[in-house]
Amino acid sequence: MSFFPGQDPAPGDRQSCDALERVIVPRTTDLGDFEVRRALPSAQRRMVGPFVFLDEMGPAEFRAGKGVDVRPHPHIGLATVTYLFDGEITHRDSLGTFVAIRPGEVNWMTAGRGIVHSERTAPERRVNGDTLHGLQCWVALPADKEEIDPSFFHRNAEDLPLVSDNGFTARVVAGQAFGARSPVVTASDTVFADVVMEAGTMIPLDPDYEERAIYIVDGEIEIAGDRFTGPRLLVFRPGDRIAVRAVTASHIAILGGAALEGPRHIWWNFVSSRKERIEQAKEDWKAARFDIVPGDEAEFIPLPER
């Protein structure tokens, strides 16, 4: 997904829980056929662990003939993480990758020194209309790995650990959670889990990772007596063990990891610890020095004029 501008709405929840550092209300942008809610980056918080970008796509229902059409665009200095709850997206990139991602699977694309990709609804899924709902994140790379070679990995749903116990089900997409570890290789200490909870269920959020957050996709949860509904991003202070109770049937994502060694600059789809590297990426895209996407060469997203 490509970056869009937008204003942050004012947070609407109390923050009396001692463990809670910040409540972020995502800003919403209408992309025509579906809406995207962006929780990171925000004016209140730029990153959580290595996560510098968090979008919720949909839920959307496309009419016949419609779908997602994100034209080829470049990235540097990050890994894009796409995880769907519903629907399907076809991913192509300049490495020659051509793969469909479906619910419960993960696409982990490491841009490193530079990659180009597109995301579209396949023609056969447009015939009768389609659906889409999921998360897309950007995970910034450590400074000493920002210029590594680009790579792409896809993991099927059965490759990712699924933990079910006492009214909740958790798929561990990256890192370790609920006694299970994902096989996804990350450039730094990272956790990402998709959790569905029945009403009345309680789960722990242990202080295993330096920085942690919960994105509430749906439902209402309670933490230390305070209740929060989605969509919200709850960012927690380091070191506290937290209990999360589902007031209603709820769907949340847990994310975080080790803090990076310094801030990251973001301009359009470029992320770097160095401003001059972003300027170079701008010039490279404008001058067509990035690789093309095989099978999707006819279109591209121009460099924004801003």
Residue pairs with C-beta under 8 A, 6 or more apart in sequence:
1 36
1 55
1 57
1 70
1 80
1 119
1 136
2 70
2 73
2 268
2 269
2 301
3 53
3 266
3 268
3 269
4 29
4 31
4 36
4 38
6 27
6 28
6 29
6 38
7 27
8 24
8 25
8 27
8 42
8 43
8 44
9 25
9 26
9 27
10 25
11 22
11 23
11 24
11 25
11 44
12 23
12 25
13 23
13 226
13 228
13 232
14 226
15 21
15 22
15 23
15 226
16 224
16 225
16 226
17 223
17 224
17 225
17 226
18 224
18 237
18 240
19 223
19 224
19 236
19 237
19 240
19 242
20 223
20 224
20 226
20 234
20 235
20 236
20 237
21 235
21 236
21 237
22 44
22 45
22 233
22 234
22 235
23 228
23 232
23 233
23 234
23 235
24 39
24 40
24 42
24 44
24 45
24 232
24 233
24 234
24 235
25 231
25 232
26 37
26 38
26 39
26 56
26 231
26 232
26 233
27 37
27 38
27 42
28 35
28 36
28 37
28 38
29 35
29 36
29 38
33 60
33 62
33 63
33 66
33 67
33 68
34 57
34 58
34 60
34 62
34 68
34 132
35 58
35 60
36 55
36 56
36 57
37 55
37 56
37 231
38 53
38 54
38 55
39 54
39 55
39 56
39 215
39 231
39 233
40 46
40 47
40 48
40 51
40 52
40 53
40 54
40 137
40 233
41 47
41 52
41 53
41 266
42 233
45 233
45 235
46 52
46 263
46 264
47 140
47 260
47 263
47 264
48 211
48 212
48 213
48 235
48 255
48 256
48 257
49 188
49 189
49 190
49 191
49 209
49 210
49 211
49 212
49 255
49 256
49 257
49 258
49 259
49 260
50 139
50 140
50 141
50 142
50 186
50 187
50 188
50 190
50 257
50 258
50 260
51 137
51 138
51 139
51 140
51 213
51 255
51 256
51 257
52 78
52 138
52 139
52 140
52 264
52 266
52 271
53 78
53 136
53 137
53 138
53 266
53 271
54 135
54 136
54 137
54 215
54 233
54 255
55 135
55 136
55 137
56 133
56 134
56 135
56 215
56 217
56 231
57 132
57 133
57 134
57 135
57 136
58 86
58 87
58 131
58 132
58 133
58 134
59 85
59 86
59 131
59 132
59 133
60 87
60 131
60 132
60 133
61 129
61 130
61 131
62 121
62 126
62 129
62 130
62 131
62 132
63 129
64 126
64 127
64 128
64 129
65 126
65 127
65 129
66 121
66 126
66 129
66 130
67 120
67 121
67 122
67 125
67 126
67 130
67 132
68 89
68 119
68 120
68 121
68 132
69 120
69 121
70 118
70 119
70 120
70 301
71 118
71 296
71 299
71 300
71 301
72 92
72 116
72 117
72 118
72 292
72 293
72 296
72 297
72 299
72 300
72 301
73 116
73 117
73 118
73 269
73 300
73 301
74 111
74 114
74 115
74 116
74 269
74 270
74 281
74 284
74 285
74 290
75 109
75 111
75 114
75 115
75 116
75 117
75 138
75 269
75 270
75 271
76 111
76 112
76 113
76 114
76 115
76 146
76 270
76 271
76 272
76 277
76 278
76 281
77 111
77 112
77 140
77 141
77 146
77 264
77 270
77 271
77 272
77 273
77 277
78 110
78 111
78 138
78 139
78 140
78 141
78 271
79 108
79 109
79 110
79 111
79 138
79 139
79 141
79 186
79 187
80 107
80 108
80 109
80 111
80 117
80 136
80 137
80 138
80 139
81 106
81 107
81 108
81 135
81 136
81 137
81 138
81 139
81 173
81 174
81 192
82 89
82 91
82 101
82 106
82 107
82 109
82 119
82 134
82 135
82 136
83 105
83 106
83 107
83 134
83 135
83 136
83 137
83 173
83 192
83 194
84 101
84 102
84 103
84 104
84 105
84 132
84 133
84 134
85 103
85 133
85 134
85 135
85 194
85 217
85 251
86 103
86 131
86 132
86 133
86 134
87 103
87 130
87 131
87 132
87 133
87 134
88 100
88 101
88 102
88 121
88 122
88 125
88 130
89 100
89 101
89 119
89 120
89 121
89 132
89 134
90 98
90 99
90 100
90 101
90 119
90 120
90 121
90 122
91 97
91 98
91 99
91 100
91 101
91 107
91 109
91 117
91 118
91 119
91 152
92 98
92 117
92 118
92 120
92 293
92 294
92 295
92 296
93 109
93 115
93 116
93 117
93 118
93 150
93 152
93 293
94 115
94 116
94 117
94 150
94 290
94 291
94 292
94 293
94 294
95 115
95 150
95 151
95 152
96 294
97 109
97 117
97 152
97 154
98 294
98 295
99 107
99 154
100 122
101 107
101 154
102 157
103 134
103 157
104 157
104 160
104 171
104 194
105 154
105 155
105 156
105 157
105 160
106 154
106 155
106 160
106 173
106 174
106 184
107 152
107 153
107 154
108 152
108 153
108 154
108 155
108 174
108 184
109 115
109 117
109 150
109 151
109 152
109 153
110 141
110 148
110 150
110 151
110 152
110 187
111 150
112 141
112 145
112 146
112 147
112 148
112 149
112 150
112 151
113 146
113 147
113 148
113 149
113 150
114 150
114 281
114 284
114 290
114 291
115 150
115 152
115 290
115 291
116 290
116 291
116 292
116 293
116 300
117 293
118 293
118 296
120 296
121 130
121 132
135 215
135 217
135 253
137 192
137 255
138 271
139 186
139 187
139 190
140 260
140 264
140 271
141 148
141 187
141 188
141 271
142 187
142 188
142 260
142 261
143 260
143 261
143 262
143 273
145 187
146 272
146 273
146 277
148 187
153 184
153 185
155 183
155 184
157 171
159 183
160 171
160 172
160 173
160 182
160 183
160 184
161 171
161 172
161 180
161 181
161 182
162 169
162 170
162 171
162 172
163 169
163 170
163 171
163 172
163 177
163 178
163 179
163 180
164 170
165 178
166 201
167 197
167 198
167 200
167 201
167 246
168 195
168 196
168 197
168 198
168 201
168 203
168 246
169 195
169 196
170 177
170 178
170 180
170 193
170 194
170 195
170 196
170 203
171 193
171 194
171 195
172 178
172 180
172 181
172 182
172 192
172 193
173 182
173 184
173 192
173 193
173 194
174 182
174 184
174 186
174 190
174 191
174 192
175 181
175 182
175 186
175 189
175 190
175 191
175 192
175 193
175 209
175 257
176 182
176 191
176 208
177 191
177 193
177 208
177 254
178 193
178 203
182 192
186 257
188 257
188 258
188 260
189 209
189 210
189 257
189 258
190 256
190 257
190 258
191 208
191 209
191 212
191 254
191 255
191 256
191 257
192 253
192 254
192 255
193 253
193 254
193 255
194 253
195 203
195 251
195 252
195 253
195 254
196 249
196 250
196 251
197 203
197 219
197 221
197 244
197 246
197 249
197 250
197 251
197 252
198 246
198 249
199 246
199 247
199 248
199 249
199 250
200 245
200 246
201 245
201 246
202 243
202 244
202 245
202 246
203 243
203 244
204 241
204 242
204 243
204 244
205 212
205 214
205 236
205 241
205 242
205 243
205 244
205 254
206 241
207 238
207 239
207 240
207 241
209 256
209 257
209 258
210 238
210 256
210 257
210 258
210 259
211 235
211 238
211 256
211 257
211 258
211 259
212 235
212 236
212 238
212 254
212 255
212 256
213 233
213 234
213 235
213 236
213 254
213 255
213 256
214 221
214 233
214 234
214 236
214 244
214 252
214 253
214 254
214 255
215 230
215 231
215 232
215 233
215 234
215 252
215 253
215 255
216 228
216 229
216 230
216 231
216 232
216 233
216 234
216 250
216 251
216 252
217 230
217 231
217 251
217 252
217 253
218 230
218 250
218 251
219 229
219 230
219 246
219 247
219 248
219 249
219 250
219 251
219 252
220 227
220 228
220 229
220 230
220 246
220 247
220 248
220 250
221 227
221 228
221 244
221 245
221 246
221 247
221 250
221 252
222 228
222 244
222 245
222 246
222 247
223 234
223 242
223 243
223 244
223 245
224 242
224 243
227 247
228 234
230 250
230 251
230 252
236 242
244 252
262 273
263 273
264 271
264 272
264 273
265 271
265 272
265 273
265 274
265 275
265 278
267 278
267 282
268 303
268 304
270 277
270 278
270 281
270 282
272 278
272 281
282 303
283 289
284 290
285 303
286 303
